[in-house]
Amino acid sequence: MTLPLTTTKSEEIFASAQKIMPGGVNSPVRAFKSVGGQPIVFDRVKGAYAWDVDGNQYIDYVGSWGPAICGHAHPDVINALKAALEKGTSFGAPCLLENILAEMVIDAVPSVEMVRFVNSGTEACLSVLRLMRAFTGREKLIKFEGCYHGHGDMFLVKAGSGVATLGLPDSPGVPKSVTISTLTAPYNDIEAVKQLFNENPGEIAGVILEPIVGNAGFIPPDGGFLEGLRVLTRENGALLVFDEVMTGFRIAYGGVQEKFGVIPDLTTLGKVIGGGLPVGAYGGRRDIMSMVAPAGPMYQAGTLSGNPLAMTAGIKTLELLQKPGTYEYLDKITKKLSNGLLQIAKETGHAACGGQISGMFGLFFTPGPVHNYEDAKKSDLAKFSRFHRGMLERGIYLAPSQFEAGFTSLAHTDEDIDKTLAAAREVMSSL
């Protein structure tokens, strides 16, 4: 136990940052607003650990918000990047690396017959929305409350992630004329989706969702929910889109669609496929993807798309994930962590629920169960804030929001989990 936590340099750097960047950050949830206190300024990361500018070491369960599935700064990825750097950082022209990573994605993800690389998950989701509309000739979209698909205007309706964390309403600057075409339903409520289709016959281009929610906390699909969406979209001539930016190559090598055996028409990807570098992708059926320029009329472009460094890191990361036992190990250590946290909460008298699938987990301070965003909002946010701070002071770095999933990596050891659970017992005993 390392109390109190010395954060002098972090505080100085963040104070300066607030004068030159909005809120002092380049992504809202980093600002610690929902948990109180000042954010920790990282200096370096390696394996399962992070070090801040004050020299404090943490066991990291954020993992750069998901990409660090093999552990931070994996030596194989770093060495591949060093070799790639010698060839240049950006080409603005086709390169073989794009073919290699594209073929790996197509081989792995059941729905993907063709793929287009972009630079972020937001960009992937914006592009797939345009493609849905171009292919169907329809304008309306169904999304789910608490699901986050990037900061595109159409998606900032009852969105999760930083929007949920900060308690923001639908964002200023988003015209009503844009969001009027966004229809929302509670996650895991197939009847609500059915009603939306009945109320908007022939007008809905498709349904987009996080097949396992990670941006309202960790919320898995109820039995039959994904299957029901697949049936409904087919019956109504609409497309089904899985946003697997978070879950792709994490829940299973082929994502949630492989794990649950439900195949969407289109898929968005990011995070893991860039190995820690900025990347996104969208892909799906060949007939739909053939609409994308220059093969078809739907325009989308990007100067840095297919960047050779991102492709290199992605290729090496996916190679590492193909090794035998990878996902079995992720599931084993994450289950030990998740079950341990729930048991400790019970023994120390706290109402809590949560769970995990593969290397993704969540904990809510509510009796639960949590089936959707409304359920998640019943959590004791003040208690989570105290829990987060207590864990931070004991060298455990968790996402600074009740409404974000946690991530493990291949670098996390049984000893790391034991230390985390020991810290959790201390903190929960004092809450």
Helices and strands as residue ranges (DSSP letters): H 8-20, G 22-24, G 28-31, E 42-46, E 49-52, E 57-60, G 63-65, H 75-85, H 96-108, E 114-118, H 121-136, E 140-144, G 153-155, H 162-165, H 176-179, E 182-185, H 190-199, E 204-209, H 225-235, E 239-243, H 255-260, E 266-270, G 271-274, E 280-284, H 286-289, H 308-321, H 326-347, E 353-357, E 360-364, H 373-376, H 381-393, E 396-397, E 406-407, H 414-430
